[in-house]
Amino acid sequence: MRGKTAPVKITIPDKCSPDPMGYSIEGTLSRPIDLVRLKPFTHAIAWSMELDEENNILTADTVVFNGSGSILSRASVERDARIRLDEAFQLVARSEQCKGCGLCVKKCTSHALYIEGGKVEIRADECIFCKDCFVICPAALMGKSAD
């Protein structure tokens, strides 16, 4: 998924849906994503991750990434479901379209992020879930729209 692919964008509905957990919201991505590349980055939002390569699904706690192009976020509070969806999209954007600017690396106090081959990489075991690297990534700031 690297190279000359189109930037990934997300469409987010205005409303959350009722869910056994409380609320769920599903963002639709503009194209398929590489779940193998994404998996280490999900450590920034989840303690447990499971990649089901056969079904092309990556589960990171209460967030489910579908490699064909969607992200489902569940939470007991609607606001939390939306926040988790936004964080999940930031991880997708970072893993898919990093330009190697290094802004996130500079913000990472645990030194979990580093640049290799012109792209950000993560030492998942070093990540402390501080999310200081969120919001500043130029790749993650573009590509959001509402239904």
Backbone bond lengths (Angstrom), bond angles and torsions (degrees), N, CA, C in turn:
res aa  C-N    CA-C-N  psi(-1)  N-CA   C-N-CA  omega(-1)  CA-C   N-CA-C  phi
1 M - - - 1.435 - - 1.525 111.67 -
2 R 1.284 118.44 2.25 1.454 121.12 177.38 1.515 109.24 -87.07
3 G 1.312 114.77 167.56 1.451 118.32 175.71 1.500 111.55 104.12
4 K 1.329 115.74 -132.73 1.457 121.32 -171.89 1.521 113.32 -95.68
5 T 1.315 118.52 33.38 1.458 119.97 176.42 1.522 109.44 -80.15
6 A 1.303 116.07 155.94 1.463 121.67 179.77 1.529 109.74 -66.46
7 P 1.333 116.48 147.62 1.470 118.68 176.85 1.530 110.20 -58.82
8 V 1.312 115.66 142.16 1.458 120.27 178.34 1.530 108.42 -79.59
9 K 1.326 115.10 135.44 1.463 122.30 177.26 1.515 108.10 -125.41
10 I 1.317 115.91 159.32 1.464 120.51 179.50 1.519 109.74 -128.65
11 T 1.320 115.16 140.55 1.457 122.33 172.29 1.522 106.77 -110.83
12 I 1.332 115.39 125.40 1.459 121.49 -176.01 1.524 109.03 -115.11
13 P 1.333 117.68 126.59 1.467 119.16 178.50 1.530 111.45 -68.63
14 D 1.325 115.84 156.32 1.463 121.30 178.73 1.517 112.61 -70.16
15 K 1.328 116.85 -29.76 1.462 120.79 -173.61 1.524 111.71 -114.63
16 C 1.320 114.60 144.85 1.460 121.29 170.91 1.520 108.28 -87.85
17 S 1.316 116.09 159.40 1.460 121.62 178.31 1.519 109.54 -105.21
18 P 1.333 117.39 150.39 1.463 119.52 172.23 1.527 108.95 -62.43
19 D 1.309 115.80 147.67 1.457 121.62 -175.86 1.527 106.96 -147.95
20 P 1.328 118.80 150.09 1.470 119.01 177.30 1.530 112.56 -54.74
21 M 1.315 116.60 -26.70 1.460 121.03 179.21 1.534 111.29 -83.66
22 G 1.324 117.03 -17.82 1.456 122.51 -177.34 1.515 109.84 141.68
23 Y 1.350 115.57 -75.63 1.460 121.87 -179.25 1.517 110.26 -138.49
24 S 1.336 114.71 151.19 1.462 119.55 172.25 1.518 108.16 -138.89
25 I 1.312 114.54 149.98 1.458 120.67 176.16 1.523 107.10 -142.39
26 E 1.331 115.95 136.28 1.461 120.62 -177.84 1.514 110.04 -119.90
27 G 1.316 115.03 121.76 1.454 121.37 175.12 1.516 109.65 -94.28
28 T 1.321 115.66 139.40 1.458 121.34 179.22 1.519 108.49 -100.49
29 L 1.318 116.33 125.83 1.456 121.84 179.40 1.526 110.31 -88.86
30 S 1.310 115.71 154.71 1.459 121.34 -176.94 1.525 113.52 -76.99
31 R 1.317 116.96 -11.10 1.462 120.51 -179.84 1.524 109.61 -162.97
32 P 1.319 116.93 167.96 1.468 120.41 175.78 1.529 111.42 -64.08
33 I 1.328 115.73 158.70 1.467 121.52 -179.87 1.523 110.57 -128.42
34 D 1.320 115.26 157.92 1.461 123.11 -178.91 1.527 109.18 -90.12
35 L 1.324 117.13 100.73 1.464 121.64 -176.36 1.524 112.87 -69.92
36 V 1.312 117.94 -29.66 1.468 120.72 178.71 1.529 109.47 -65.38
37 R 1.322 116.82 -43.54 1.474 120.75 177.04 1.530 110.72 -68.04
38 L 1.327 117.20 -37.63 1.460 121.77 -177.25 1.522 112.95 -69.74
39 K 1.309 118.69 -35.39 1.468 122.41 -170.65 1.530 114.07 -49.16
40 P 1.326 121.66 -49.51 1.466 118.48 -178.92 1.530 113.17 -61.68
41 F 1.325 117.31 -31.34 1.463 121.04 -179.14 1.529 111.66 -69.64
42 T 1.337 117.97 -27.52 1.456 120.50 -178.29 1.521 112.03 -66.97
43 H 1.310 116.97 -12.86 1.459 119.98 176.78 1.531 110.83 -60.67
44 A 1.315 117.76 -23.67 1.471 121.22 179.76 1.530 112.27 -68.78
45 I 1.346 117.80 -18.02 1.465 120.61 -179.66 1.523 113.79 -122.28
46 A 1.321 118.21 -3.74 1.466 119.10 -172.30 1.521 111.98 -145.84
47 W 1.316 114.59 143.68 1.462 119.84 173.37 1.516 110.99 -78.69
48 S 1.334 115.47 -37.04 1.460 117.95 -177.66 1.525 110.52 -122.39
49 M 1.304 114.60 137.22 1.460 121.72 177.98 1.523 108.61 -130.55
50 E 1.320 114.99 144.98 1.457 119.48 175.68 1.519 108.50 -140.24
51 L 1.312 115.55 123.23 1.453 121.67 178.29 1.521 109.12 -102.23
52 D 1.312 115.53 118.96 1.462 122.98 175.97 1.525 106.40 -103.57
53 E 1.328 116.14 90.13 1.459 120.90 -175.74 1.529 112.30 -65.21
54 E 1.315 116.64 -32.44 1.468 120.18 -179.68 1.531 111.26 -62.34
55 N 1.333 116.33 -41.22 1.467 120.74 -179.13 1.527 112.97 -99.52
56 N 1.332 117.15 1.79 1.464 123.33 177.40 1.531 111.80 58.23
57 I 1.359 115.03 47.84 1.459 121.99 -178.37 1.521 109.23 -131.49
58 L 1.321 115.46 136.58 1.462 123.11 175.53 1.519 107.60 -120.62
59 T 1.319 116.70 120.90 1.455 121.62 178.18 1.519 108.57 -106.08
60 A 1.329 115.59 128.29 1.466 122.40 178.57 1.525 106.83 -127.71
61 D 1.320 116.35 93.41 1.460 123.15 -173.27 1.523 109.50 53.90
62 T 1.329 118.95 -110.89 1.469 121.46 -175.19 1.529 112.97 -99.53
63 V 1.313 117.23 14.08 1.460 122.22 178.34 1.530 108.47 -115.48
64 V 1.337 115.79 133.85 1.457 121.03 179.17 1.524 108.25 -120.73
65 F 1.333 115.49 121.65 1.463 122.51 176.72 1.519 107.70 -99.95
66 N 1.304 117.12 129.40 1.451 121.73 174.53 1.521 106.65 -106.44
67 G 1.301 117.08 122.01 1.455 122.12 -176.73 1.516 114.14 -59.80
68 S 1.332 116.60 -21.81 1.461 119.04 179.08 1.526 112.44 -78.18
69 G 1.372 117.10 -10.53 1.446 118.54 172.12 1.507 118.99 129.43
70 S 1.329 118.01 46.96 1.462 119.39 173.49 1.526 109.97 -154.42
71 I 1.344 114.00 161.07 1.459 121.81 175.58 1.522 107.07 -133.64
72 L 1.321 117.31 127.47 1.455 123.21 177.27 1.521 108.31 -112.25
73 S 1.335 115.75 127.57 1.464 121.21 179.08 1.519 108.77 -119.52
74 R 1.335 116.21 134.49 1.466 122.23 179.06 1.523 109.07 -124.77
75 A 1.332 115.35 143.73 1.461 120.57 176.45 1.519 109.22 -161.60
76 S 1.316 116.52 163.95 1.462 120.36 179.00 1.526 111.80 -76.22
77 V 1.332 116.96 -21.18 1.460 122.93 179.96 1.528 108.33 -121.29
78 E 1.334 116.98 135.31 1.459 120.98 -176.77 1.527 111.95 -55.65
79 R 1.309 117.32 -44.94 1.467 121.76 -179.36 1.529 110.80 -56.57
80 D 1.326 116.87 -42.44 1.463 120.81 179.99 1.527 111.34 -65.99
81 A 1.321 117.25 -37.84 1.472 120.05 177.83 1.524 109.82 -61.95
82 R 1.328 117.14 -41.31 1.473 121.36 178.90 1.527 111.75 -67.64
83 I 1.312 116.53 -42.18 1.472 120.31 178.48 1.519 110.23 -61.53
84 R 1.327 116.75 -45.27 1.470 120.43 -179.74 1.529 111.53 -63.96
85 L 1.332 116.72 -36.88 1.466 119.89 177.24 1.526 109.98 -64.50
86 D 1.312 116.87 -43.44 1.466 120.78 178.41 1.529 110.79 -62.20
87 E 1.317 117.07 -45.65 1.470 120.33 177.97 1.521 111.29 -61.90
88 A 1.317 116.74 -41.33 1.467 120.99 179.44 1.523 110.65 -62.48
89 F 1.336 116.63 -42.73 1.464 119.09 178.28 1.525 111.03 -64.29
90 Q 1.330 117.41 -38.65 1.460 119.53 177.56 1.526 110.95 -59.18
91 L 1.322 116.72 -38.95 1.471 120.11 178.25 1.523 111.08 -67.16
92 V 1.325 116.75 -40.52 1.467 120.44 177.46 1.524 109.53 -61.05
93 A 1.326 116.35 -49.52 1.462 120.30 -178.87 1.524 110.78 -60.34
94 R 1.308 116.57 -43.31 1.465 120.22 179.90 1.524 111.03 -62.81
95 S 1.324 116.93 -44.79 1.466 119.24 -177.50 1.524 112.10 -72.53
96 E 1.328 117.45 -30.95 1.458 121.48 -175.08 1.530 114.64 -88.63
97 Q 1.330 118.15 -36.00 1.463 118.19 -170.68 1.522 114.35 -135.00
98 C 1.306 116.86 30.45 1.461 121.18 176.06 1.528 110.40 -57.76
99 K 1.318 115.52 135.77 1.469 121.94 177.95 1.528 111.54 -103.21
100 G 1.335 116.79 -0.10 1.455 120.58 176.93 1.513 114.93 77.03
101 C 1.340 117.81 26.52 1.469 120.78 -177.83 1.524 112.18 -68.50
102 G 1.329 117.73 -28.06 1.455 121.96 176.79 1.520 115.77 85.05
103 L 1.335 118.63 3.92 1.470 120.10 179.31 1.519 111.74 -59.54
104 C 1.317 117.33 -42.74 1.461 120.65 -179.98 1.528 110.98 -67.43
105 V 1.315 116.32 -36.30 1.466 121.00 179.35 1.527 109.86 -62.51
106 K 1.325 116.76 -42.87 1.469 121.41 179.38 1.516 111.91 -64.17
107 K 1.333 117.89 -32.31 1.469 122.26 -179.69 1.529 112.92 -80.43
108 C 1.313 117.46 -17.25 1.469 121.79 -173.55 1.532 110.56 -79.70
109 T 1.332 116.24 100.89 1.467 120.99 -177.71 1.529 112.96 -72.10
110 S 1.327 116.83 -20.92 1.467 119.51 179.76 1.525 112.43 -90.60
111 H 1.331 116.57 -1.96 1.472 122.97 179.52 1.528 112.48 60.75
112 A 1.349 115.56 32.35 1.462 120.44 177.80 1.524 111.60 -78.37
113 L 1.334 116.71 -27.45 1.462 120.94 -178.95 1.520 110.41 -97.26
114 Y 1.317 115.64 144.21 1.463 121.55 177.06 1.531 108.05 -154.39
115 I 1.309 115.26 160.71 1.463 120.94 179.08 1.524 108.72 -101.05
116 E 1.321 115.17 130.58 1.464 121.20 175.84 1.526 107.79 -142.46
117 G 1.302 116.18 128.21 1.458 120.52 -179.92 1.519 112.78 63.01
118 G 1.330 117.03 28.94 1.455 121.37 178.62 1.519 115.15 79.42
119 K 1.337 117.85 9.34 1.471 122.82 -179.53 1.520 109.48 -132.20
120 V 1.326 115.69 151.33 1.457 119.66 175.57 1.528 109.38 -72.28
121 E 1.299 114.66 141.55 1.462 122.90 174.53 1.520 106.53 -129.39
122 I 1.325 117.05 165.20 1.457 120.76 -178.53 1.515 111.04 -133.86
123 R 1.317 114.80 138.66 1.459 121.91 168.42 1.528 104.44 -93.61
124 A 1.308 116.49 93.68 1.468 121.82 -171.07 1.523 112.43 -54.89
125 D 1.308 117.71 -37.48 1.463 120.49 -178.29 1.528 112.86 -69.11
126 E 1.324 117.33 -16.30 1.464 121.41 -179.99 1.533 112.33 -91.28
127 C 1.321 117.01 -16.18 1.465 121.53 -177.33 1.527 109.88 -66.47
128 I 1.343 116.08 133.40 1.470 120.70 -178.99 1.534 111.88 -110.69
129 F 1.314 118.35 15.03 1.464 123.88 175.72 1.526 113.51 63.93
130 C 1.317 118.93 22.62 1.467 120.93 -177.89 1.525 111.99 -73.74
131 K 1.307 117.60 -25.82 1.466 125.13 179.25 1.528 112.99 63.29
132 D 1.319 117.57 20.71 1.462 120.64 175.87 1.527 111.39 -63.27
133 C 1.309 117.22 -23.98 1.462 121.61 -179.31 1.527 112.25 -79.88
134 F 1.332 117.41 -11.18 1.457 121.73 -179.82 1.521 109.91 -74.58
135 V 1.304 116.95 158.70 1.463 127.24 174.07 1.529 112.99 75.03
136 I 1.316 120.28 -27.61 1.463 120.44 -177.05 1.520 113.60 -89.81
137 C 1.318 117.99 -9.56 1.461 121.86 -176.67 1.528 110.15 -74.60
138 P 1.345 117.97 116.81 1.470 119.99 178.77 1.525 113.09 -58.57
139 A 1.329 117.59 -33.92 1.469 120.46 179.70 1.532 110.52 -66.83
140 A 1.329 117.32 -33.97 1.459 121.57 -177.91 1.524 112.91 -80.83
141 L 1.317 117.42 -20.88 1.461 120.58 -176.66 1.515 112.77 -78.80
142 M 1.336 117.03 -21.05 1.456 118.41 178.86 1.521 109.60 -98.02
143 G 1.299 116.01 158.97 1.456 119.65 170.81 1.512 117.15 98.31
144 K 1.348 119.87 12.80 1.449 120.66 179.14 1.514 110.50 -105.04
145 S 1.337 115.86 138.35 1.461 120.21 174.26 1.524 108.63 -147.90
146 A 1.317 116.18 159.60 1.469 121.06 179.79 1.527 109.56 -104.46
147 D 1.344 115.91 153.85 1.466 122.44 174.95 1.505 109.82 -70.38
